[in-house]
């Protein structure tokens, strides 16, 4: 298995929208599309593979379907439930699929972020496919025309690749850039493929039940637990000709096992796919498999190059020594706020945070404590909340018995301007309006407090922490509503 990359700090969550990551930001802070999330996040994570525990490494390789070190043999009951569907897929010459997907982050069952989209997939053996994933703002394409393979994760970018001899190579490859955990939707949708490897090669446990609890009568629920903590549920109707009804991929366990995730209590992260059309033997036409990129679309030489382009976010460290991006917004108290009101008067400390972010919850009280010590030394502190409503914030502050000055950043515009791609991020702005220091996450909370204290003492004494940088033209966000 591929190991998850470690986050730079134990106390940090990546907040590019659904770029979870090392854990996805589920607050809707930075309006990064689901497309960019699917390409960048799962590429960075090894596309969903987690690090093995010592117990898993000791487990004997007893799997029989492209096994991994922690795979287990398929039980007769599960095989009987799944085999009719997988045989139909394997025997299919063509298939047309329409399915609706939702990627939902929730805390204690209450959604805090949902991304929705629709899959439209047409395939014909041995190696033709047109697969589209449409969201509100984006459209992701994968087209194999019988001669070449094209990936277009965005309307403005695409890659031309070598065409595999069969669709199996696409269906079972976790690196296929087609949404989160592409191997599952593709293995259930592409005509002529073997769906067993995608679902069972890393199975650490499995079972079956009926679908009555989920109000899916007439279905059987196949439950698969992967060795890395991902849990897969597939509802299949077998009464007539076998077909998939619903697919669920629960990533919560995988994220919990990440050493540095610091997931909030009650947090869940689940991909759900509901099949609306699944038609084996459907009529298809040659023109369905023609790739037509937009006139302004950029062609990349490789997926690596395209991924690097998509993941190019602002490095907050590059802002140190430069003028702080100006912004206006509203405070939790309902009063308007303009950063310029502090120019030449006070040192400003901004802490970007959210109630669902475990490291933020740990850091915020300590940052309040430190900055309060400098309140009489011209230091003003603001907790910039990303994407949450007033009621949730007030409930959180009351629960934790803290009362900082809170600013709203409902659309993540301010966070984007400050390169707050991961939270908590603490920004110190000098009286002259230049950024003196930026802290992203923390290794140890008391060490962070000690460092902040030393920095504020230096600034309060009229000195600087950073050399004056290039003024540049840092993009200022519009006024937050």
Buried (B, 14 or more C-beta within 10 A) or exposed (E): BEEBBEBEBBBBBBBBBBBBBBBBBBBBBBEBBBBBBBBBBBBBBBBBBBBBBEEBEEBEEEBEBBBBBBBBBBBEEBBEBBBBBBEBBBEBBBBBBBBEBBBBBBBEEEEBBEBBBBBBBBBBBBBBBBBBBBBEEBBBBBBBBEEEBBBBBBBEBBBBBEBBEBBBBBBBBBEBBBBBBBBBBBBBBBBBBBBBBBBBBBBBEBEBBEBEEBEBEBBBBBBBBBBBBBBBBBBBBBEEEBBBBBBBBBBBBBBBBBEBBBBBEEBBBBBBBBBEEBBBEBEBEEEBBEBEBEEEBEEBEEBEEBBEBBBEBBEBEBBBBBBBBBBBBBEBEEEEBEBEEBBEEBBBBBBBBBBBBBBBBBBBBBBBEBBEBBEEEBBBBBBBBBBBEEEBBEEBBEEEEBEBBBBBBBBBBBBBBBBBBBBBBBBBBBBEBBBBBBBBBBEEBEEBBEBBBEBBEBBBEEEEBBEEBEEEEBEBBEBBE
